[in-house]
Amino acid sequence: MKARPIALLISAMLFAAGFPGPKALDFDAGVAGSRIALPGMAGAWQIGPRVSFSQDFYPFGSPGALVPALGVSGRYHGFGASRPAEDGSLYRAWQAVGLGAFLGARYSRDSLSFSFDLGAYANVSKFSGTGLLGAHPSLAASLGAKLALSDRLGFGISLPFEYAWKGGAGIATAGFSIAGEIRLGRKE
Protein backbone atom coordinates (compact mmCIF):
# COMPACT_ATOMS: atom_id res chain seq x y z
CA MET A 1 0.00 0.00 0.00
CA LYS A 2 1.65 3.23 -1.15
CA ALA A 3 -0.18 5.40 1.41
CA ARG A 4 1.61 3.74 4.37
CA PRO A 5 5.09 5.29 3.75
CA ILE A 6 3.53 8.71 3.18
CA ALA A 7 1.50 8.53 6.42
CA LEU A 8 4.56 7.36 8.37
CA LEU A 9 6.68 10.18 6.90
CA ILE A 10 4.07 12.80 7.83
CA SER A 11 3.85 11.35 11.35
CA ALA A 12 7.65 11.44 11.72
CA MET A 13 7.77 15.09 10.59
CA LEU A 14 5.06 16.07 13.08
CA PHE A 15 6.85 14.23 15.87
CA ALA A 16 10.16 15.92 15.04
CA ALA A 17 8.61 19.41 14.80
CA GLY A 18 7.25 19.37 18.34
CA PHE A 19 5.78 22.25 20.32
CA PRO A 20 7.30 24.15 23.24
CA GLY A 21 7.21 22.29 26.54
CA PRO A 22 8.03 18.81 27.75
CA LYS A 23 6.97 15.98 25.49
CA ALA A 24 6.66 12.24 25.40
CA LEU A 25 6.74 9.68 22.62
CA ASP A 26 4.24 6.90 23.29
CA PHE A 27 3.96 3.62 21.44
CA ASP A 28 1.57 0.75 21.88
CA ALA A 29 0.92 -2.61 20.30
CA GLY A 30 -2.00 -4.90 20.89
CA VAL A 31 -5.14 -6.44 19.53
CA ALA A 32 -8.42 -4.84 18.47
CA GLY A 33 -11.88 -6.12 17.71
CA SER A 34 -14.05 -4.34 15.17
CA ARG A 35 -17.81 -4.60 14.75
CA ILE A 36 -18.75 -3.73 11.16
CA ALA A 37 -22.24 -3.46 9.67
CA LEU A 38 -23.52 -2.31 6.29
CA PRO A 39 -27.12 -1.12 5.92
CA GLY A 40 -29.44 -4.06 5.29
CA MET A 41 -26.85 -6.65 6.34
CA ALA A 42 -26.10 -8.30 9.66
CA GLY A 43 -23.05 -7.05 11.52
CA ALA A 44 -19.98 -9.17 12.20
CA TRP A 45 -16.80 -9.04 14.28
CA GLN A 46 -13.27 -8.80 12.89
CA ILE A 47 -10.11 -9.21 14.97
CA GLY A 48 -6.58 -7.99 14.25
CA PRO A 49 -3.39 -6.25 15.39
CA ARG A 50 -3.14 -2.56 16.27
CA VAL A 51 0.02 -0.45 16.56
CA SER A 52 0.31 3.28 17.21
CA PHE A 53 2.88 5.97 17.89
CA SER A 54 1.87 9.21 19.57
CA GLN A 55 3.61 12.46 20.41
CA ASP A 56 2.28 14.32 23.45
CA PHE A 57 2.73 18.05 23.97
CA TYR A 58 2.03 19.95 27.17
CA PRO A 59 1.74 23.57 25.99
CA PHE A 60 -0.15 24.62 29.14
CA GLY A 61 2.54 23.67 31.66
CA SER A 62 4.62 20.71 32.68
CA PRO A 63 3.21 17.30 33.56
CA GLY A 64 2.12 17.27 37.16
CA ALA A 65 -1.16 16.71 38.91
CA LEU A 66 -3.85 17.31 36.23
CA VAL A 67 -2.54 18.71 32.96
CA PRO A 68 -4.25 19.26 29.60
CA ALA A 69 -2.34 17.81 26.66
CA LEU A 70 -2.30 17.93 22.88
CA GLY A 71 -1.18 15.02 20.77
CA VAL A 72 -0.69 13.66 17.29
CA SER A 73 -0.84 9.98 16.50
CA GLY A 74 0.00 7.63 13.68
CA ARG A 75 -1.92 4.34 13.84
CA TYR A 76 -2.07 1.06 11.89
CA HIS A 77 -4.61 -1.68 12.33
CA GLY A 78 -5.43 -4.72 10.25
CA PHE A 79 -8.49 -6.90 10.55
CA GLY A 80 -8.98 -10.44 9.30
CA ALA A 81 -12.07 -11.56 7.38
CA SER A 82 -15.17 -11.93 9.50
CA ARG A 83 -16.91 -15.17 10.34
CA PRO A 84 -20.30 -15.52 8.62
CA ALA A 85 -22.93 -13.26 10.20
CA GLU A 86 -26.45 -14.46 11.08
CA ASP A 87 -27.63 -13.76 7.53
CA GLY A 88 -24.54 -15.36 5.93
CA SER A 89 -22.81 -12.04 5.19
CA LEU A 90 -19.01 -12.03 5.15
CA TYR A 91 -16.79 -8.99 5.50
CA ARG A 92 -13.42 -8.92 3.72
CA ALA A 93 -10.15 -8.43 5.63
CA TRP A 94 -8.83 -4.85 5.56
CA GLN A 95 -6.03 -2.66 6.88
CA ALA A 96 -5.93 1.05 7.69
CA VAL A 97 -3.29 3.67 8.41
CA GLY A 98 -4.44 6.81 10.18
CA LEU A 99 -3.03 10.18 11.21
CA GLY A 100 -4.85 11.85 14.07
CA ALA A 101 -4.94 14.83 16.40
CA PHE A 102 -6.05 14.62 20.03
CA LEU A 103 -6.91 16.68 23.09
CA GLY A 104 -6.53 15.02 26.44
CA ALA A 105 -5.69 15.18 30.09
CA ARG A 106 -2.99 13.58 32.21
CA TYR A 107 -3.17 12.91 35.92
CA SER A 108 0.05 11.97 37.69
CA ARG A 109 0.55 10.70 41.20
CA ASP A 110 4.08 9.67 42.18
CA SER A 111 5.26 7.24 39.48
CA LEU A 112 1.75 6.38 38.22
CA SER A 113 -0.06 8.40 35.55
CA PHE A 114 -3.45 8.11 33.92
CA SER A 115 -4.49 9.55 30.57
CA PHE A 116 -7.64 10.25 28.62
CA ASP A 117 -7.56 11.39 24.98
CA LEU A 118 -10.31 12.30 22.55
CA GLY A 119 -9.69 13.08 18.88
CA ALA A 120 -10.08 12.13 15.25
CA TYR A 121 -8.16 10.23 12.57
CA ALA A 122 -7.97 10.70 8.82
CA ASN A 123 -7.54 7.14 7.51
CA VAL A 124 -6.46 5.41 4.33
CA SER A 125 -7.58 1.78 4.09
CA LYS A 126 -7.15 -1.17 1.76
CA PHE A 127 -9.13 -4.38 1.37
CA SER A 128 -6.95 -7.51 1.30
CA GLY A 129 -6.66 -9.22 -2.06
CA THR A 130 -7.80 -6.14 -3.99
CA GLY A 131 -6.38 -2.88 -5.24
CA LEU A 132 -9.20 -0.95 -3.58
CA LEU A 133 -8.02 2.02 -1.52
CA GLY A 134 -10.36 4.25 0.41
CA ALA A 135 -10.27 7.19 2.78
CA HIS A 136 -12.50 7.54 5.80
CA PRO A 137 -12.76 9.59 9.00
CA SER A 138 -13.03 8.24 12.52
CA LEU A 139 -13.49 9.54 16.05
CA ALA A 140 -11.31 7.99 18.72
CA ALA A 141 -10.88 7.92 22.48
CA SER A 142 -8.24 6.25 24.59
CA LEU A 143 -7.80 5.49 28.29
CA GLY A 144 -4.36 4.66 29.57
CA ALA A 145 -2.33 4.01 32.69
CA LYS A 146 1.46 4.11 32.89
CA LEU A 147 4.06 3.37 35.53
CA ALA A 148 7.31 5.35 35.35
CA LEU A 149 10.25 2.96 35.30
CA SER A 150 12.76 5.84 35.35
CA ASP A 151 12.91 9.58 34.64
CA ARG A 152 12.65 8.86 30.91
CA LEU A 153 10.84 5.52 30.50
CA GLY A 154 7.35 4.31 31.30
CA PHE A 155 5.32 1.14 30.77
CA GLY A 156 1.57 0.61 30.86
CA ILE A 157 -1.66 -0.37 29.19
CA SER A 158 -4.03 1.45 26.91
CA LEU A 159 -7.66 0.90 25.93
CA PRO A 160 -8.33 2.50 22.52
CA PHE A 161 -11.87 2.98 21.17
CA GLU A 162 -12.75 4.20 17.69
CA TYR A 163 -15.83 4.72 15.53
CA ALA A 164 -15.33 5.02 11.75
CA TRP A 165 -17.54 5.81 8.79
CA LYS A 166 -16.17 3.60 6.00
CA GLY A 167 -17.88 3.03 2.66
CA GLY A 168 -21.41 3.28 4.07
CA ALA A 169 -20.57 1.04 7.02
CA GLY A 170 -20.38 2.01 10.65
CA ILE A 171 -17.37 0.43 12.34
CA ALA A 172 -16.94 0.35 16.13
CA THR A 173 -13.49 -0.75 17.33
CA ALA A 174 -12.17 -1.48 20.81
CA GLY A 175 -8.75 -2.77 21.75
CA PHE A 176 -6.23 -3.60 24.43
CA SER A 177 -2.59 -2.59 24.05
CA ILE A 178 0.66 -2.80 25.96
CA ALA A 179 2.11 0.71 25.99
CA GLY A 180 5.54 2.27 26.42
CA GLU A 181 6.61 5.87 26.85
CA ILE A 182 9.85 7.73 26.28
CA ARG A 183 9.91 11.19 27.83
CA LEU A 184 11.89 13.70 25.78
CA GLY A 185 13.42 17.04 26.65
CA ARG A 186 14.90 18.21 29.90
CA LYS A 187 13.93 16.74 33.25
CA GLU A 188 11.42 18.84 35.19
C-alpha positions in Angstrom: 0.0 0.0 0.0 1.6 3.2 -1.2 -0.2 5.4 1.4 1.6 3.7 4.4 5.1 5.3 3.7 3.5 8.7 3.2 1.5 8.5 6.4 4.6 7.4 8.4 6.7 10.2 6.9 4.1 12.8 7.8 3.9 11.4 11.3 7.6 11.4 11.7 7.8 15.1 10.6 5.1 16.1 13.1 6.9 14.2 15.9 10.2 15.9 15.0 8.6 19.4 14.8 7.3 19.4 18.3 5.8 22.3 20.3 7.3 24.2 23.2 7.2 22.3 26.5 8.0 18.8 27.7 7.0 16.0 25.5 6.7 12.2 25.4 6.7 9.7 22.6 4.2 6.9 23.3 4.0 3.6 21.4 1.6 0.7 21.9 0.9 -2.6 20.3 -2.0 -4.9 20.9 -5.1 -6.4 19.5 -8.4 -4.8 18.5 -11.9 -6.1 17.7 -14.0 -4.3 15.2 -17.8 -4.6 14.7 -18.8 -3.7 11.2 -22.2 -3.5 9.7 -23.5 -2.3 6.3 -27.1 -1.1 5.9 -29.4 -4.1 5.3 -26.8 -6.7 6.3 -26.1 -8.3 9.7 -23.0 -7.0 11.5 -20.0 -9.2 12.2 -16.8 -9.0 14.3 -13.3 -8.8 12.9 -10.1 -9.2 15.0 -6.6 -8.0 14.2 -3.4 -6.3 15.4 -3.1 -2.6 16.3 0.0 -0.4 16.6 0.3 3.3 17.2 2.9 6.0 17.9 1.9 9.2 19.6 3.6 12.5 20.4 2.3 14.3 23.4 2.7 18.0 24.0 2.0 19.9 27.2 1.7 23.6 26.0 -0.2 24.6 29.1 2.5 23.7 31.7 4.6 20.7 32.7 3.2 17.3 33.6 2.1 17.3 37.2 -1.2 16.7 38.9 -3.8 17.3 36.2 -2.5 18.7 33.0 -4.3 19.3 29.6 -2.3 17.8 26.7 -2.3 17.9 22.9 -1.2 15.0 20.8 -0.7 13.7 17.3 -0.8 10.0 16.5 0.0 7.6 13.7 -1.9 4.3 13.8 -2.1 1.1 11.9 -4.6 -1.7 12.3 -5.4 -4.7 10.3 -8.5 -6.9 10.5 -9.0 -10.4 9.3 -12.1 -11.6 7.4 -15.2 -11.9 9.5 -16.9 -15.2 10.3 -20.3 -15.5 8.6 -22.9 -13.3 10.2 -26.4 -14.5 11.1 -27.6 -13.8 7.5 -24.5 -15.4 5.9 -22.8 -12.0 5.2 -19.0 -12.0 5.1 -16.8 -9.0 5.5 -13.4 -8.9 3.7 -10.1 -8.4 5.6 -8.8 -4.9 5.6 -6.0 -2.7 6.9 -5.9 1.0 7.7 -3.3 3.7 8.4 -4.4 6.8 10.2 -3.0 10.2 11.2 -4.8 11.9 14.1 -4.9 14.8 16.4 -6.1 14.6 20.0 -6.9 16.7 23.1 -6.5 15.0 26.4 -5.7 15.2 30.1 -3.0 13.6 32.2 -3.2 12.9 35.9 0.1 12.0 37.7 0.5 10.7 41.2 4.1 9.7 42.2 5.3 7.2 39.5 1.8 6.4 38.2 -0.1 8.4 35.5 -3.5 8.1 33.9 -4.5 9.5 30.6 -7.6 10.2 28.6 -7.6 11.4 25.0 -10.3 12.3 22.5 -9.7 13.1 18.9 -10.1 12.1 15.3 -8.2 10.2 12.6 -8.0 10.7 8.8 -7.5 7.1 7.5 -6.5 5.4 4.3 -7.6 1.8 4.1 -7.1 -1.2 1.8 -9.1 -4.4 1.4 -7.0 -7.5 1.3 -6.7 -9.2 -2.1 -7.8 -6.1 -4.0 -6.4 -2.9 -5.2 -9.2 -0.9 -3.6 -8.0 2.0 -1.5 -10.4 4.2 0.4 -10.3 7.2 2.8 -12.5 7.5 5.8 -12.8 9.6 9.0 -13.0 8.2 12.5 -13.5 9.5 16.0 -11.3 8.0 18.7 -10.9 7.9 22.5 -8.2 6.2 24.6 -7.8 5.5 28.3 -4.4 4.7 29.6 -2.3 4.0 32.7 1.5 4.1 32.9 4.1 3.4 35.5 7.3 5.4 35.3 10.2 3.0 35.3 12.8 5.8 35.4 12.9 9.6 34.6 12.7 8.9 30.9 10.8 5.5 30.5 7.3 4.3 31.3 5.3 1.1 30.8 1.6 0.6 30.9 -1.7 -0.4 29.2 -4.0 1.5 26.9 -7.7 0.9 25.9 -8.3 2.5 22.5 -11.9 3.0 21.2 -12.7 4.2 17.7 -15.8 4.7 15.5 -15.3 5.0 11.8 -17.5 5.8 8.8 -16.2 3.6 6.0 -17.9 3.0 2.7 -21.4 3.3 4.1 -20.6 1.0 7.0 -20.4 2.0 10.7 -17.4 0.4 12.3 -16.9 0.3 16.1 -13.5 -0.8 17.3 -12.2 -1.5 20.8 -8.8 -2.8 21.7 -6.2 -3.6 24.4 -2.6 -2.6 24.1 0.7 -2.8 26.0 2.1 0.7 26.0 5.5 2.3 26.4 6.6 5.9 26.8 9.9 7.7 26.3 9.9 11.2 27.8 11.9 13.7 25.8 13.4 17.0 26.6 14.9 18.2 29.9 13.9 16.7 33.2 11.4 18.8 35.2 
